[in-house]
Amino acid sequence: MKKADVIIIGAGAAGLMCAIEAGKRNRKVVVLEQANKPGKKILMSGGGRCNFTNYHIKPENYISHNPHFCKSALTRYTQWDFIDLVKKHHIPFHEKTLGQLFCDDKSQAILNMLLLECEEVGVEIYLNTKIEKIEKESNHHFKIMSNRNDFHCESLVIATGGLSIPTMGSSPFGYKIAEQFDIPVWPTRAGLVPFTLDAKEKEKLSELSGVSVDALVSNKHIRFRENILFTHRGLSGPAILQISSYWQSDETVTINLLPEINAFEMLKSEKKLQPKKQLKTIMADYLPKRVVDIFLEMTIAEKTMADISHQQLEEISNVLNTWLLQPNGTEGYRTAEVTLGGVDCDSLSSKTMSVITIPGLFFIGEVVDVTGWLGGYNFQWAWSSGWAAGQEV
């Protein structure tokens, strides 16, 4: 049996950050990872450039049944702290949009940084290690049985992530451990995920596959202004991924294809100024031609502005400013960037991430019921929650 002060299950963003911080406190740390390499999601994130944090991190950018839970960790280890770590390792980075920070080069730089920090404080990482059983001993210690070895520790950290992108090795393991110890788990579902459409709507929009449009996407909860992307399966793009985390089945989403323009006033003005021009010619200045062709019936699109009635202008405006979309569903965990729901925050200390009723047991990162927006927010939760647990384990 191998003994350690701290065993962390999961060598992802949160697990590695926790290992670094515990190692700095001279704790003997072992990280167990089922995959053949650490940090797989780090490597594939941000199109291979790792959107590692965001300038504008705020608690309001997170979804949880306990919206106050994330505040402590996020304010004690901030985006600026992680940026300082990136700068310490001389990793060049840039802001892409809306405060999103990406590596200039590949995501590997962030993973190398974390692994080097682990190495410097003596963290041991075991790969290809499948956990078979976890037992709590009478002295508040834990015994972990795996396919490679048995381990013993004082502090056990579950950093196994959620269910998103199963090809990266995601599994419900963390939720099963919570249930084993009678810790409540909120139902999970895919977040930051593309919408699918019913057959009729999909057929109508099929010719738009690959077209991207700046739009304002909203429902009764929230609104997002970014691009939407038409795909062969439905709708994607940043604004769609964002709203998907706030979307419930059977709910309608409103999409404004001209977010800075009152379409009705614009069309009335164009009718006065350019009465002999066709509607589709006018609209080509505002939207891609393919979008105009699909959203405006050709019988109307080819009319001159003078021949279009006041009522028709109003109807066209409604289509452009308030397109009501009824998604059929989402693409699910296969393409989701995050998992909504998870280990109940009310069962954990917001300061240390420890289970209130079980000394020595911790949950961090995506396995916890804290889900961030698109754009580096989920990585920051991993860094912050991992750091918080690392001060205590």
The 8 nearest C-alpha neighbors of each residue, nearest first, counted from 0:
[[1, 149, 150, 2, 148, 151, 144, 142],
 [2, 0, 150, 151, 149, 3, 148, 152],
 [1, 3, 151, 150, 152, 0, 4, 27],
 [4, 2, 152, 27, 5, 28, 151, 29],
 [3, 5, 27, 152, 153, 26, 28, 154],
 [6, 4, 154, 28, 3, 152, 155, 153],
 [5, 7, 29, 155, 30, 28, 152, 156],
 [6, 8, 156, 30, 155, 157, 9, 31],
 [7, 9, 31, 157, 158, 30, 156, 32],
 [8, 10, 159, 158, 32, 14, 11, 31],
 [11, 9, 14, 37, 32, 15, 38, 30],
 [10, 12, 38, 14, 9, 13, 15, 37],
 [11, 13, 15, 14, 381, 16, 38, 382],
 [14, 12, 381, 385, 16, 364, 382, 15],
 [15, 13, 10, 17, 158, 11, 16, 9],
 [14, 16, 18, 17, 12, 10, 13, 11],
 [17, 15, 385, 19, 13, 18, 14, 382],
 [18, 16, 385, 389, 14, 386, 20, 15],
 [19, 17, 15, 21, 16, 20, 22, 14],
 [20, 18, 117, 22, 16, 17, 21, 116],
 [19, 21, 389, 23, 17, 22, 18, 386],
 [22, 20, 389, 18, 24, 23, 19, 26],
 [23, 21, 120, 25, 26, 19, 24, 20],
 [22, 24, 20, 25, 21, 120, 19, 26],
 [25, 23, 22, 21, 26, 20, 390, 389],
 [26, 24, 22, 23, 27, 21, 120, 121],
 [25, 27, 22, 24, 21, 4, 28, 5],
 [26, 28, 4, 3, 5, 25, 22, 29],
 [29, 27, 5, 122, 26, 6, 3, 4],
 [28, 30, 123, 6, 124, 122, 7, 5],
 [31, 29, 124, 7, 6, 8, 125, 123],
 [32, 30, 8, 125, 9, 124, 128, 7],
 [31, 33, 126, 9, 10, 128, 34, 125],
 [32, 34, 128, 127, 129, 126, 35, 31],
 [35, 33, 127, 36, 32, 126, 168, 37],
 [34, 36, 127, 126, 33, 37, 32, 128],
 [35, 37, 34, 126, 38, 39, 32, 127],
 [38, 36, 10, 39, 11, 34, 32, 35],
 [37, 39, 11, 41, 40, 10, 42, 110],
 [38, 40, 42, 41, 37, 167, 43, 36],
 [41, 39, 43, 42, 38, 44, 167, 11],
 [40, 42, 38, 44, 39, 43, 49, 106],
 [41, 43, 106, 39, 40, 44, 107, 47],
 [44, 42, 47, 40, 41, 46, 39, 45],
 [45, 43, 49, 41, 47, 46, 42, 40],
 [46, 44, 49, 50, 48, 47, 43, 101],
 [45, 47, 44, 48, 43, 49, 50, 106],
 [46, 48, 43, 45, 106, 44, 105, 49],
 [47, 49, 106, 105, 45, 102, 46, 101],
 [50, 48, 45, 106, 44, 51, 101, 47],
 [51, 49, 101, 45, 375, 100, 52, 99],
 [50, 52, 375, 49, 378, 100, 101, 379],
 [53, 51, 375, 379, 100, 50, 376, 378],
 [54, 52, 99, 98, 375, 55, 100, 56],
 [53, 55, 98, 56, 78, 99, 52, 100],
 [54, 56, 53, 98, 57, 97, 78, 99],
 [57, 55, 53, 54, 376, 78, 60, 58],
 [56, 58, 59, 60, 55, 61, 73, 70],
 [59, 57, 60, 61, 70, 69, 56, 73],
 [60, 58, 57, 61, 66, 62, 56, 371],
 [61, 59, 58, 57, 372, 371, 56, 62],
 [62, 60, 371, 370, 59, 58, 372, 369],
 [61, 63, 370, 369, 371, 66, 60, 64],
 [64, 62, 369, 65, 66, 368, 61, 370],
 [63, 65, 66, 62, 368, 344, 343, 340],
 [64, 66, 63, 67, 68, 344, 345, 62],
 [67, 65, 63, 68, 64, 62, 69, 61],
 [68, 66, 65, 70, 69, 58, 71, 63],
 [67, 69, 349, 70, 65, 66, 344, 71],
 [68, 70, 67, 71, 72, 73, 58, 349],
 [71, 69, 73, 68, 67, 72, 58, 74],
 [72, 70, 74, 73, 69, 350, 349, 75],
 [71, 73, 75, 383, 74, 384, 70, 69],
 [74, 72, 70, 77, 76, 383, 71, 75],
 [73, 75, 71, 72, 77, 76, 70, 383],
 [76, 74, 72, 73, 77, 71, 383, 387],
 [77, 75, 383, 73, 74, 72, 80, 386],
 [76, 78, 80, 79, 73, 74, 75, 81],
 [77, 79, 81, 80, 82, 52, 379, 54],
 [78, 80, 82, 77, 81, 83, 54, 76],
 [81, 79, 83, 77, 78, 82, 76, 84],
 [80, 82, 84, 78, 83, 79, 85, 77],
 [81, 83, 79, 85, 84, 80, 78, 86],
 [84, 82, 86, 80, 81, 85, 87, 79],
 [83, 85, 87, 81, 82, 86, 80, 88],
 [84, 86, 82, 88, 83, 87, 90, 81],
 [85, 87, 89, 83, 88, 84, 90, 82],
 [88, 86, 84, 85, 89, 83, 90, 82],
 [87, 89, 86, 85, 90, 84, 112, 83],
 [90, 88, 86, 87, 91, 85, 84, 92],
 [89, 91, 88, 85, 86, 92, 108, 102],
 [92, 90, 103, 102, 89, 93, 104, 86],
 [93, 91, 102, 103, 101, 90, 100, 94],
 [94, 92, 101, 100, 95, 103, 102, 91],
 [93, 95, 100, 99, 98, 96, 101, 92],
 [94, 96, 99, 93, 100, 101, 98, 97],
 [97, 95, 98, 99, 94, 100, 374, 93],
 [98, 96, 99, 95, 94, 374, 55, 53],
 [97, 99, 54, 53, 96, 94, 55, 100],
 [100, 98, 53, 374, 94, 96, 95, 97],
 [101, 99, 94, 50, 93, 53, 52, 51],
 [102, 100, 50, 92, 93, 49, 48, 51],
 [103, 101, 92, 104, 48, 91, 49, 105],
 [104, 102, 92, 91, 93, 101, 105, 48],
 [103, 105, 102, 48, 106, 91, 108, 92],
 [104, 106, 48, 107, 47, 108, 102, 103],
 [107, 105, 48, 49, 42, 108, 47, 109],
 [106, 108, 110, 105, 109, 42, 111, 41],
 [107, 109, 111, 106, 110, 105, 112, 90],
 [110, 108, 112, 111, 107, 106, 113, 85],
 [109, 111, 107, 113, 112, 108, 114, 38],
 [112, 110, 114, 108, 109, 113, 107, 115],
 [111, 113, 109, 115, 110, 114, 108, 116],
 [114, 112, 116, 110, 115, 111, 117, 109],
 [113, 115, 117, 111, 116, 112, 118, 110],
 [116, 114, 118, 112, 117, 113, 111, 119],
 [115, 117, 113, 119, 114, 118, 19, 112],
 [118, 116, 114, 19, 122, 115, 119, 120],
 [119, 117, 115, 121, 116, 120, 122, 114],
 [118, 120, 116, 117, 121, 115, 122, 22],
 [121, 119, 22, 118, 117, 122, 23, 116],
 [120, 122, 118, 119, 117, 123, 22, 27],
 [123, 121, 117, 28, 118, 120, 29, 22],
 [122, 124, 29, 30, 28, 121, 125, 118],
 [125, 123, 30, 29, 31, 126, 122, 32],
 [124, 126, 31, 32, 30, 128, 123, 127],
 [125, 127, 32, 128, 35, 33, 34, 36],
 [128, 126, 33, 34, 35, 32, 129, 125],
 [129, 127, 33, 126, 32, 31, 147, 146],
 [128, 130, 33, 145, 146, 131, 127, 32],
 [131, 129, 145, 132, 144, 128, 146, 143],
 [130, 132, 145, 144, 129, 146, 133, 143],
 [131, 133, 144, 130, 143, 134, 145, 142],
 [134, 132, 143, 142, 144, 135, 141, 131],
 [135, 133, 142, 141, 136, 143, 132, 144],
 [134, 136, 141, 140, 142, 139, 137, 133],
 [135, 137, 140, 138, 141, 139, 134, 142],
 [136, 138, 139, 135, 140, 141, 134, 142],
 [137, 139, 140, 136, 135, 141, 153, 358],
 [140, 138, 137, 136, 135, 358, 141, 359],
 [139, 141, 153, 136, 138, 152, 135, 154],
 [142, 140, 135, 152, 136, 134, 151, 153],
 [141, 143, 151, 134, 150, 133, 135, 144],
 [144, 142, 133, 150, 149, 132, 151, 141],
 [143, 145, 149, 132, 131, 130, 133, 150],
 [144, 146, 130, 131, 147, 148, 129, 149],
 [145, 147, 129, 148, 128, 130, 131, 144],
 [148, 146, 145, 128, 149, 129, 144, 127],
 [147, 149, 145, 146, 144, 150, 0, 1],
 [148, 150, 144, 0, 143, 145, 1, 151],
 [151, 149, 1, 143, 0, 2, 142, 144],
 [150, 152, 142, 2, 141, 3, 1, 143],
 [153, 151, 3, 4, 141, 5, 154, 140],
 [152, 154, 140, 4, 5, 359, 141, 155],
 [155, 153, 359, 5, 392, 152, 360, 4],
 [154, 156, 360, 6, 5, 7, 359, 361],
 [157, 155, 361, 7, 362, 360, 8, 158],
 [156, 158, 362, 8, 159, 361, 7, 173],
 [159, 157, 9, 14, 363, 8, 160, 364],
 [158, 160, 9, 173, 157, 8, 366, 161],
 [161, 159, 365, 366, 158, 364, 169, 162],
 [162, 160, 366, 338, 365, 163, 169, 170],
 [161, 163, 169, 170, 338, 332, 171, 165],
 [162, 164, 332, 335, 337, 338, 161, 165],
 [165, 163, 333, 166, 332, 334, 167, 335],
 [166, 164, 169, 168, 167, 163, 333, 162],
 [167, 165, 168, 164, 169, 333, 163, 334],
 [168, 166, 165, 164, 169, 39, 40, 163],
 [169, 167, 165, 166, 170, 34, 164, 33],
 [170, 168, 165, 162, 167, 161, 163, 164],
 [169, 171, 172, 162, 168, 161, 165, 173],
 [172, 170, 174, 173, 162, 175, 161, 169],
 [173, 171, 175, 170, 174, 176, 159, 169],
 [174, 172, 176, 175, 171, 159, 366, 157],
 [173, 175, 177, 176, 171, 172, 178, 184],
 [176, 174, 178, 172, 177, 173, 179, 171],
 [175, 177, 179, 173, 178, 174, 172, 180],
 [178, 176, 182, 174, 180, 175, 179, 181],
 [177, 179, 181, 175, 180, 176, 182, 174],
 [178, 180, 176, 177, 181, 175, 182, 174],
 [179, 181, 178, 177, 182, 176, 357, 175],
 [182, 180, 178, 179, 177, 183, 176, 184],
 [181, 183, 177, 178, 180, 184, 346, 342],
 [184, 182, 343, 342, 181, 185, 178, 177],
 [185, 183, 342, 341, 343, 186, 182, 174],
 [184, 186, 341, 340, 343, 342, 187, 183],
 [187, 185, 340, 184, 341, 188, 339, 342],
 [188, 186, 340, 339, 341, 185, 338, 189],
 [189, 187, 339, 338, 190, 340, 186, 332],
 [188, 190, 338, 332, 331, 335, 339, 337],
 [189, 191, 244, 337, 192, 338, 339, 335],
 [192, 190, 240, 336, 241, 335, 244, 243],
 [191, 193, 335, 240, 190, 243, 334, 329],
 [194, 192, 235, 329, 240, 234, 330, 239],
 [195, 193, 329, 234, 233, 328, 326, 330],
 [194, 196, 233, 329, 328, 327, 232, 326],
 [197, 195, 327, 326, 233, 201, 200, 198],
 [196, 198, 327, 200, 199, 201, 195, 326],
 [197, 199, 201, 200, 202, 196, 203, 327],
 [198, 200, 202, 201, 197, 203, 196, 204],
 [201, 199, 203, 202, 197, 198, 196, 204],
 [202, 200, 198, 204, 203, 196, 199, 205],
 [201, 203, 205, 199, 200, 204, 198, 206],
 [202, 204, 200, 201, 205, 199, 293, 206],
 [203, 205, 201, 202, 207, 206, 200, 293],
 [206, 204, 202, 207, 201, 208, 203, 231],
 [205, 207, 204, 208, 203, 289, 202, 293],
 [208, 206, 205, 210, 204, 229, 209, 289],
 [209, 207, 230, 229, 231, 206, 210, 205],
 [208, 210, 229, 230, 207, 211, 228, 231],
 [211, 209, 207, 229, 208, 228, 212, 230],
 [210, 212, 228, 227, 226, 229, 209, 213],
 [213, 211, 226, 227, 214, 228, 210, 256],
 [212, 214, 226, 225, 227, 256, 211, 215],
 [215, 213, 256, 255, 226, 258, 224, 225],
 [214, 216, 224, 255, 258, 223, 254, 217],
 [215, 217, 254, 223, 222, 253, 214, 238],
 [218, 216, 222, 253, 221, 252, 223, 254],
 [217, 219, 252, 220, 221, 253, 222, 251],
 [218, 220, 221, 217, 222, 252, 251, 253],
 [221, 219, 218, 245, 222, 217, 246, 242],
 [220, 222, 217, 218, 219, 223, 242, 245],
 [223, 221, 217, 216, 218, 215, 224, 242],
 [222, 224, 216, 238, 215, 225, 217, 242],
 [225, 223, 215, 214, 238, 216, 222, 226],
 [226, 224, 238, 213, 214, 237, 223, 215],
 [225, 227, 213, 212, 214, 236, 238, 237],
 [226, 228, 236, 212, 211, 238, 235, 239],
 [229, 227, 211, 236, 235, 234, 210, 230],
 [228, 230, 234, 208, 210, 209, 207, 233],
 [231, 229, 208, 233, 232, 234, 209, 228],
 [230, 232, 208, 233, 205, 229, 201, 209],
 [233, 231, 230, 195, 201, 234, 196, 194],
 [232, 234, 195, 230, 196, 194, 231, 229],
 [235, 233, 229, 194, 230, 228, 193, 195],
 [234, 236, 193, 228, 239, 227, 229, 240],
 [235, 237, 227, 228, 239, 226, 238, 240],
 [236, 238, 240, 239, 226, 225, 241, 227],
 [239, 237, 225, 241, 223, 240, 226, 227],
 [240, 238, 242, 235, 241, 237, 236, 243],
 [241, 239, 191, 192, 237, 243, 238, 242],
 [242, 240, 238, 239, 243, 191, 244, 237],
 [241, 243, 239, 245, 244, 240, 246, 238],
 [244, 242, 246, 240, 245, 241, 191, 239],
 [243, 245, 190, 242, 191, 246, 241, 240],
 [246, 244, 242, 243, 247, 220, 221, 241],
 [247, 245, 243, 244, 242, 250, 248, 218],
 [248, 246, 250, 249, 245, 243, 244, 251],
 [247, 249, 250, 246, 328, 327, 326, 251],
 [250, 248, 247, 251, 325, 326, 327, 328],
 [249, 251, 248, 247, 325, 252, 246, 326],
 [252, 250, 325, 324, 323, 249, 253, 218],
 [251, 253, 324, 218, 323, 217, 325, 254],
 [254, 252, 323, 217, 322, 321, 216, 324],
 [255, 253, 216, 322, 321, 215, 256, 323],
 [254, 256, 320, 215, 321, 258, 257, 214],
 [255, 257, 214, 319, 320, 258, 254, 215],
 [258, 256, 260, 255, 259, 320, 319, 214],
 [259, 257, 255, 215, 260, 214, 256, 320],
 [260, 258, 257, 261, 215, 255, 256, 214],
 [261, 259, 257, 262, 258, 265, 320, 264],
 [260, 262, 264, 263, 265, 259, 320, 257],
 [261, 263, 316, 265, 260, 264, 266, 320],
 [262, 264, 316, 266, 265, 261, 313, 267],
 [265, 263, 267, 266, 261, 262, 268, 260],
 [264, 266, 262, 268, 263, 267, 269, 261],
 [265, 267, 269, 263, 268, 264, 262, 270],
 [268, 266, 270, 264, 269, 265, 263, 271],
 [267, 269, 265, 271, 266, 270, 264, 272],
 [270, 268, 272, 266, 271, 273, 267, 265],
 [271, 269, 274, 304, 267, 268, 273, 272],
 [272, 270, 268, 269, 273, 274, 267, 305],
 [271, 273, 269, 270, 274, 268, 267, 275],
 [272, 274, 270, 269, 275, 276, 271, 304],
 [275, 273, 305, 304, 270, 276, 271, 272],
 [274, 276, 303, 273, 304, 305, 277, 270],
 [277, 275, 303, 273, 274, 304, 278, 280],
 [276, 278, 303, 302, 280, 301, 279, 304],
 [277, 279, 300, 281, 280, 304, 303, 302],
 [280, 278, 300, 282, 281, 277, 283, 301],
 [281, 279, 283, 277, 278, 282, 276, 284],
 [280, 282, 278, 279, 283, 284, 277, 276],
 [281, 283, 279, 285, 284, 280, 286, 278],
 [284, 282, 280, 285, 286, 281, 288, 279],
 [285, 283, 282, 281, 286, 280, 287, 288],
 [284, 286, 282, 283, 287, 257, 281, 291],
 [285, 287, 283, 282, 284, 288, 291, 290],
 [288, 286, 290, 289, 283, 291, 285, 212],
 [289, 287, 291, 290, 283, 292, 286, 279],
 [290, 288, 292, 291, 287, 293, 207, 206],
 [289, 291, 293, 287, 292, 288, 294, 286],
 [292, 290, 288, 294, 289, 293, 295, 287],
 [291, 293, 289, 290, 295, 294, 288, 297],
 [294, 292, 290, 291, 295, 289, 296, 204],
 [293, 295, 291, 292, 290, 296, 318, 319],
 [296, 294, 291, 292, 293, 300, 297, 299],
 [295, 297, 298, 299, 300, 294, 292, 293],
 [296, 298, 300, 299, 301, 295, 292, 302],
 [299, 297, 296, 300, 301, 302, 295, 278],
 [298, 300, 302, 297, 301, 296, 295, 278],
 [299, 301, 297, 279, 278, 302, 298, 295],
 [302, 300, 299, 277, 297, 298, 278, 279],
 [303, 301, 299, 277, 300, 278, 306, 304],
 [302, 304, 277, 276, 275, 305, 306, 278],
 [303, 305, 274, 270, 307, 306, 278, 277],
 [306, 304, 274, 303, 307, 270, 275, 308],
 [307, 305, 303, 304, 302, 308, 274, 275],
 [306, 308, 304, 305, 311, 309, 312, 302],
 [309, 307, 311, 310, 312, 306, 305, 304],
 [308, 310, 312, 311, 313, 307, 267, 314],
 [311, 309, 313, 308, 312, 314, 307, 315],
 [312, 310, 314, 308, 313, 309, 315, 307],
 [313, 311, 315, 309, 310, 314, 316, 308],
 [312, 314, 316, 310, 311, 315, 263, 317],
 [313, 315, 311, 317, 316, 312, 310, 318],
 [316, 314, 312, 318, 317, 313, 311, 319],
 [315, 317, 262, 313, 263, 319, 314, 318],
 [318, 316, 321, 314, 320, 315, 319, 313],
 [317, 319, 322, 315, 316, 321, 320, 314],
 [318, 320, 316, 256, 317, 321, 255, 322],
 [321, 319, 255, 317, 256, 318, 316, 257],
 [322, 320, 317, 255, 318, 254, 253, 319],
 [321, 323, 318, 254, 253, 319, 324, 320],
 [324, 322, 253, 252, 321, 251, 254, 325],
 [323, 325, 252, 251, 326, 253, 322, 254],
 [324, 326, 251, 252, 327, 250, 323, 249],
 [327, 325, 196, 328, 195, 194, 324, 251],
 [326, 328, 196, 197, 195, 325, 329, 194],
 [329, 327, 195, 326, 194, 248, 196, 330],
 [330, 328, 194, 195, 331, 193, 192, 327],
 [329, 331, 193, 194, 195, 334, 192, 333],
 [332, 330, 329, 189, 333, 335, 334, 192],
 [331, 333, 163, 335, 189, 334, 164, 162],
 [334, 332, 164, 331, 335, 165, 163, 330],
 [333, 335, 332, 164, 192, 330, 331, 336],
 [336, 334, 192, 332, 163, 337, 189, 191],
 [335, 337, 191, 163, 334, 190, 192, 164],
 [338, 336, 190, 163, 335, 191, 189, 339],
 [339, 337, 189, 190, 161, 163, 188, 162],
 [338, 340, 188, 187, 190, 370, 189, 337],
 [341, 339, 187, 368, 185, 186, 338, 188],
 [340, 342, 368, 367, 185, 184, 366, 187],
 [341, 343, 184, 367, 368, 366, 185, 344],
 [342, 344, 184, 345, 183, 346, 368, 185],
 [345, 343, 347, 346, 368, 342, 65, 68],
 [344, 346, 343, 347, 65, 348, 68, 349],
 [347, 345, 344, 343, 354, 355, 182, 348],
 [348, 346, 354, 344, 353, 355, 345, 352],
 [347, 349, 352, 350, 353, 351, 355, 354],
 [348, 350, 68, 352, 351, 71, 347, 69],
 [349, 351, 348, 71, 352, 72, 387, 388],
 [350, 352, 388, 387, 353, 348, 349, 391],
 [353, 351, 348, 361, 347, 388, 349, 362],
 [354, 352, 361, 351, 347, 348, 360, 355],
 [355, 353, 347, 357, 356, 360, 361, 346],
 [354, 356, 347, 357, 346, 353, 348, 358],
 [355, 357, 354, 358, 346, 347, 353, 182],
 [358, 356, 354, 355, 360, 359, 353, 139],
 [359, 357, 360, 356, 139, 354, 355, 353],
 [358, 360, 154, 155, 153, 357, 361, 353],
 [359, 361, 155, 353, 354, 358, 357, 154],
 [360, 362, 353, 156, 352, 354, 157, 155],
 [363, 361, 157, 156, 352, 158, 367, 353],
 [364, 362, 158, 384, 385, 367, 352, 13],
 [365, 363, 381, 13, 366, 367, 158, 384],
 [364, 366, 160, 367, 161, 363, 369, 338],
 [365, 367, 160, 161, 341, 364, 342, 173],
 [368, 366, 342, 341, 365, 369, 364, 363],
 [369, 367, 341, 340, 342, 63, 343, 344],
 [370, 368, 63, 367, 62, 61, 371, 365],
 [371, 369, 62, 61, 339, 377, 368, 63],
 [372, 370, 61, 377, 376, 60, 62, 373],
 [371, 373, 376, 60, 374, 61, 241, 377],
 [372, 374, 241, 375, 376, 371, 191, 237],
 [373, 375, 99, 376, 372, 50, 53, 52],
 [376, 374, 52, 50, 53, 51, 378, 377],
 [375, 377, 371, 379, 378, 372, 374, 52],
 [378, 376, 371, 380, 379, 375, 381, 370],
 [377, 379, 381, 380, 375, 376, 51, 52],
 [378, 380, 382, 376, 381, 377, 52, 383],
 [379, 381, 377, 383, 378, 382, 384, 364],
 [382, 380, 13, 364, 378, 379, 384, 383],
 [381, 383, 379, 385, 380, 13, 384, 16],
 [384, 382, 380, 386, 76, 72, 385, 73],
 [383, 385, 387, 386, 381, 363, 72, 382],
 [386, 384, 17, 13, 16, 382, 388, 383],
 [385, 387, 389, 383, 17, 384, 388, 16],
 [388, 386, 384, 351, 389, 385, 390, 72],
 [389, 387, 351, 385, 391, 390, 352, 386],
 [388, 390, 17, 21, 20, 386, 387, 391],
 [391, 389, 388, 387, 392, 21, 20, 386],
 [390, 392, 388, 389, 351, 387, 21, 353],
 [391, 154, 389, 388, 390, 21, 5, 359]]
